[in-house]
Amino acid sequence: MFVRKMNRRTWLAAAVTMAALTPTLFLAGCGGDDDDDDLILDAILSAANEIPAPQGNPQVTGTTVVTVSEDRSTITVDVNTAGSFTSPVTGAHIHVITNANGTGPVIFPLFNATQQGNWPGQLRRILTQADFTPAGGVETFQQAIDQILNNNTYVNIHTQLNPAGEIRGNLRLRSHHQGETH
């Protein structure tokens, strides 16, 4: 009924305004990129999640956001930490869970202090097939992606005092791209 009362000029102005706003609203809701079919996972890293419990008194927490590209050819990993580790960071990895206690071997390296120096606090890695290490029955890059998407992996940051890991978080599928930015 309302549409019938609008004159043609008002209706046209409203249509033009909506057409102009639609891409803006769409891009704002999607983070402004074309990665509508990317899959996003995240993890909260903490000492409380670590298996076995770390030594010392870690005063550090972190977050990880993992984005699997639509074509499943790349995995973008963003790790951010805040606070103090008990000792220098020696490495960070993505592990696949293969043991009943929730632990397992490394399938993707993220950071190596011997090669990269001091832990930067923020880290971005774009992983490809070349970065994959077969382990724990995961033999291919695509199988590794399947394990990630099936919530069967975790991010672990290792230190000198805690070589098994100081903080950890299990990766969990967040969304099928619902406007998150990273």
C-alpha positions as CSV (number, residue, x, y, z in Angstrom):
1,M,0.0,0.0,0.0
2,F,2.8,2.4,0.9
3,V,4.5,1.8,-2.5
4,R,1.4,2.8,-4.4
5,K,1.3,6.2,-2.6
6,M,4.9,7.1,-3.5
7,N,5.3,9.0,-6.7
8,R,7.6,7.8,-9.4
9,R,10.4,10.3,-8.5
10,T,10.3,9.3,-4.8
11,W,10.3,5.6,-5.7
12,L,13.2,6.1,-8.1
13,A,15.2,8.0,-5.6
14,A,14.7,5.3,-3.0
15,A,15.7,2.6,-5.5
16,V,18.8,4.4,-6.5
17,T,19.8,5.0,-2.8
18,M,19.3,1.3,-2.0
19,A,21.3,0.3,-5.0
20,A,24.1,2.6,-4.0
21,L,24.1,1.4,-0.4
22,T,23.8,-2.3,-1.1
23,P,27.4,-2.8,-2.1
24,T,28.6,-0.7,0.9
25,L,26.4,-2.6,3.3
26,F,27.5,-5.9,1.8
27,L,31.2,-5.0,2.0
28,A,30.9,-3.7,5.5
29,G,29.3,-7.0,6.6
30,C,31.9,-9.1,4.8
31,G,35.0,-7.4,5.9
32,G,35.4,-5.7,2.5
33,D,36.9,-8.7,0.6
34,D,35.9,-11.2,-2.0
35,D,36.6,-14.2,0.3
36,D,32.9,-15.1,0.9
37,D,33.6,-18.9,1.0
38,D,36.7,-18.7,3.2
39,L,36.4,-20.8,6.4
40,I,37.5,-19.1,9.6
41,L,38.6,-20.8,12.8
42,D,40.0,-19.4,16.0
43,A,41.6,-20.4,19.3
44,I,42.2,-18.7,22.7
45,L,45.7,-19.5,23.8
46,S,46.4,-20.0,27.5
47,A,48.5,-21.9,29.9
48,A,45.3,-23.5,31.3
49,N,44.8,-25.2,27.9
50,E,48.3,-26.7,27.9
51,I,48.9,-30.4,28.1
52,P,50.9,-31.1,30.3
53,A,50.5,-28.1,32.5
54,P,53.5,-25.7,32.0
55,Q,56.2,-25.0,34.6
56,G,56.6,-21.6,36.2
57,N,53.8,-19.1,36.2
58,P,53.1,-18.0,32.6
59,Q,51.6,-14.5,32.4
60,V,50.7,-14.7,28.7
61,T,47.6,-15.3,26.7
62,G,46.9,-15.2,23.0
63,T,44.5,-15.6,20.1
64,T,44.8,-17.3,16.8
65,V,42.7,-16.8,13.8
66,V,43.0,-19.3,10.9
67,T,41.5,-18.7,7.5
68,V,41.3,-21.5,5.0
69,S,40.9,-20.1,1.5
70,E,37.9,-21.0,-0.6
71,D,39.9,-23.1,-2.9
72,R,41.7,-24.7,0.1
73,S,45.2,-23.9,-1.3
74,T,46.3,-21.6,1.5
75,I,45.9,-21.3,5.2
76,T,46.4,-17.8,6.7
77,V,47.4,-17.9,10.4
78,D,47.4,-14.8,12.6
79,V,48.7,-15.3,16.2
80,N,48.7,-12.5,18.7
81,T,50.1,-12.8,22.3
82,A,50.1,-10.4,25.2
83,G,51.9,-10.7,28.5
84,S,55.1,-12.4,29.6
85,F,56.3,-15.9,28.8
86,T,58.3,-17.7,31.4
87,S,61.3,-17.8,29.1
88,P,62.2,-17.1,25.5
89,V,59.8,-18.6,22.9
90,T,61.5,-21.4,20.9
91,G,58.7,-22.3,18.4
92,A,55.0,-22.2,17.5
93,H,53.2,-24.8,15.5
94,I,49.9,-26.3,14.5
95,H,49.6,-29.8,15.8
96,V,47.1,-32.6,14.9
97,I,45.4,-34.4,17.8
98,T,46.3,-38.1,17.6
99,N,46.6,-39.1,21.3
100,A,43.8,-39.8,23.8
101,N,45.2,-37.0,26.0
102,G,44.6,-34.4,23.3
103,T,48.1,-34.0,22.0
104,G,49.8,-34.9,18.8
105,P,52.6,-34.1,16.3
106,V,53.4,-30.9,14.4
107,I,51.9,-30.6,10.9
108,F,52.6,-26.9,10.3
109,P,55.5,-24.8,11.7
110,L,54.6,-21.2,12.4
111,F,57.7,-19.9,14.2
112,N,61.2,-21.1,14.8
113,A,63.4,-18.9,17.1
114,T,66.6,-20.4,15.6
115,Q,65.6,-19.1,12.2
116,Q,63.5,-16.1,13.1
117,G,65.0,-14.7,16.3
118,N,62.8,-13.4,19.1
119,W,59.0,-14.0,19.3
120,P,57.4,-10.9,17.7
121,G,54.2,-11.0,19.7
122,Q,52.2,-10.8,16.5
123,L,52.7,-13.3,13.7
124,R,51.1,-13.9,10.3
125,R,51.9,-16.9,8.2
126,I,50.4,-17.9,4.9
127,L,50.8,-21.7,4.7
128,T,50.8,-23.7,1.6
129,Q,51.4,-27.3,0.7
130,A,55.2,-26.6,0.9
131,D,54.8,-25.8,4.6
132,F,53.0,-29.1,5.5
133,T,54.8,-31.8,7.4
134,P,53.1,-35.3,7.2
135,A,52.6,-36.7,10.7
136,G,50.1,-38.6,12.8
137,G,48.5,-40.3,9.8
138,V,47.9,-37.0,8.1
139,E,49.7,-37.6,4.8
140,T,48.6,-34.7,2.5
141,F,47.9,-31.0,2.7
142,Q,44.2,-31.6,2.0
143,Q,44.0,-34.1,4.8
144,A,45.6,-31.5,7.1
145,I,43.0,-29.0,6.1
146,D,40.3,-31.6,6.8
147,Q,41.8,-32.1,10.3
148,I,41.8,-28.3,10.9
149,L,38.2,-28.0,9.7
150,N,37.1,-31.0,11.8
151,N,38.4,-29.2,15.0
152,N,41.1,-31.8,15.4
153,T,44.1,-29.4,15.6
154,Y,45.6,-26.9,18.1
155,V,48.1,-24.1,18.1
156,N,51.0,-24.4,20.6
157,I,53.7,-21.9,21.6
158,H,56.8,-23.5,23.1
159,T,59.4,-21.9,25.3
160,Q,62.8,-22.9,26.8
161,L,61.3,-23.6,30.2
162,N,58.3,-25.4,28.6
163,P,59.5,-27.2,25.5
164,A,56.2,-29.2,25.3
165,G,54.3,-25.9,25.2
166,E,53.5,-22.9,27.4
167,I,50.2,-21.8,25.9
168,R,47.8,-23.6,23.7
169,G,44.4,-23.3,22.1
170,N,42.3,-25.8,20.1
171,L,41.2,-24.5,16.7
172,R,37.4,-24.3,16.4
173,L,35.4,-23.5,13.3
174,R,34.0,-20.0,13.9
175,S,31.9,-19.4,10.8
176,H,31.4,-19.8,7.1
177,H,32.6,-16.1,6.7
178,Q,30.0,-14.1,8.5
179,G,31.7,-10.7,8.2
180,E,34.7,-11.3,10.4
181,T,37.8,-9.4,9.6
182,H,41.3,-10.4,10.5
